Amino acid sequence: IDTTWVWNELRFEQELKAVFIVDSFTAFAAGYGYIIKTTNRGLLWSALNIDGDIFKDIQFVNEEVGFILGYSGLMYKTSNGGKTWHKIKVNN
């Protein structure tokens, strides 16, 4: 099985701050107001529908459970590999 990642130059209007590779096919990138995901080793990326913040980090515990942290204290959690995200923390 070929597990080579495809690293092409992509241009986005907004800045990316963090990338996390979950497995040999899946990765997420977080940035200014959005999250993108690939499931084909970086060939194509799609935006996820998450209310914006300037996301500064993204980490996964395993293939299903992950967290996104924003500069304003906003945090989201997924328990299904990024299909849905739930807000779990807001600093006021």
Long-range contacts (C-beta under 8 A, 24 or more apart in sequence): 3-41, 4-41, 5-41, 5-42, 6-40, 6-41, 6-42, 6-43, 7-42, 8-42, 8-43, 10-45, 17-54, 17-55, 17-56, 17-57, 18-55, 18-56, 18-57, 18-58, 19-58, 20-58, 20-59, 20-60, 20-66, 22-60, 22-63, 22-66, 22-81, 23-63, 26-63, 26-81, 26-82, 28-58, 28-60, 28-66, 28-82, 29-58, 30-55, 30-56, 30-57, 30-58, 30-68, 31-55, 35-68, 35-82, 35-85, 37-82, 48-82, 48-85, 50-76, 50-85
